[in-house]
Amino acid sequence: MTDTGSTTNASALLHPRHIFDMVGAAADSISRECYVVGGYVRDIFLQRHSKDIDFVTVGSGIELAQAVAAALPGASLAVYRNYGTAQLHRGPLELEFVGARRESYHRESRNPIVEDGTLDDDLARRDFTINAMAVCVNASRFGTLIDRYDGMSDLRQGIIRTPLDPDITFSDDPLRMMRAIRFATQLQFTICPETLEAITRNAGRIEIITAERIKDELQKIMASAQPSIGWKLLLQTGLLQHILPELAAMKGIAVVKGRGHKDNFRHTMIVLDSVAEASDNIWLRWAALLHDIGKPVTKHFDSQRGWTFHQHNFVGAKMVKTIFRRLRLPLGQEMKYVQKLVDLHMRPIALVEDEVTDSAVRRLIHYAEDDLADLMILARADITSRDEARKARYLSNFDLVEEKFRTTHAKDLERNRKNPVDGTEIMKLFGLPQGIQVGFFAKSLKEAIKECEIDDNRVCALRYLIDLAATQGLSPLYDPFGENREAAPEAGSGEEDSE
């Protein structure tokens, strides 16, 4: 790195090498060993960006943080004495300081008993070998890698493994089982057999972890490039049965009289990854995960039709709220968005299978509103047939449906600009003054056209208005279809025009 000397600017102060030099100098000034540890070290070798840096010192982490804060202009310091930790914030950078410690656990709690310890104690308590490496920042050993558990080897091989006995690791802190699966998903690493077997043996221990902590790990799985990796591992290890049993129930194929149905869990994983490839929208990914969640509940075998899942979309949409509440996912617009897409996910397929009418397209546009494009991403992903010709046919038909959306929307814009019969003519036709009643007629006409109850031409519009007026006890003052219909009375006069 280039030594910037006295001309160091604000951006250079945030450069990791400058931070490491400064922290190391602060540690040396109070005669403390200090190391960068955990995820930041891992990400250095994976060439991944991270703005959070964790430091471990043999002694008081708070005292070291205070020494660093004095040397870092503009930094804010937060001290958590109950936990023996401190945080420094400077712009987007977050530095955390803690003293080396060792931990022990009671079986019925994930809250550890913490005591001062050595660097080796601190590395041994960490979850995985790839997170149990440290780099010294003291001047005398600057850049020295401490790797007691072959974390570098596991990084090179793409392996998730615990430093110590995995049964103890996961029993002590069951959240680490979720973290193992999350890292395997994010990094597309393999969980080593001994570690995976220990997760399976200890899966029931996840019950002592709060829903909020589990939710955080699930959200990180869902934000990954290929989220199915995580959900498949959750199913394989038995964790899914404790976290989202409704999804676990989708696994398998039932066969009656030689007739089976597709494995809905496998299908869902394909849909989820397809949506993830097309969009970073995490709530669209949740909609993909839950789009067929109602199938196990609605599954029925009919001797004539075979397997049916009647109204599984409607039932699934109702289940979304229960699932979101249990997982502590937001119950506001995000949940309503997922419910909507789960409920509507079959509509585009129905348009493909049936004749695509303006009214059917317009109804779907009306129900989907601003989420129509996302609905089509989900609908396209939902076509997972192994028959490539059939799949290509469906996707090609979806192109036609989307073109119909565009042309129908264009028609609606034109209709909104110019109604076949305007308010002025409605007033003349029925002798009404300007006011609420005229607005009622105009709005009703607009909705009837929008919903394709009538065609958008003048004759149909006038007939509709006359029929609607009859329900209000009104009759037209003149024949709007006659040859002299332009000779209409003034609005509200109730008399023939003198001309």
Secondary structure, DSSP 8 states (H G I E B T S, - for coil): ----GGG--HHHHTSHHHHHHHHHHHHHHTT--EEEETHHHHHHHHT---SEEEEEESS-HHHHHHHHHHHSTT-EEEEETTTTEEEEEETTEEEEEEE-EEEE--TT-S--EEEE--HHHHHHTSSSGGGS-EEE-SGGGTT-EE-TT-HHHHHHHTEE--SS-HHHHHHH-THHHHHHHHHHHHHT-EE-HHHHHHHHHTGGGGGGS-HHHHHHHHHHHHTSSSTHHHHHHHHHHTHHHHH-HHHHTT-S--EETTEE---HHHHHHHHHHHHHHH---HHHHHHHHHTTTTHHHHEEEETTTEEEETTHHHHHHHHHHHHHHHTT---SHHHHHHHHHHHHTTHHHHHHHS---HHHHHHHHHHHGGGHHHHHHHHHHT---S-HHHHHHHHHHHHHHHHHHHHHHHHHHHHHH--SS-HHHHHHHHT--SSHHHHHHHHHHHHHHHTTSS-SSHHHHHHHHHHHHHHTT---SS-TTSTTTTS---TTT-S----
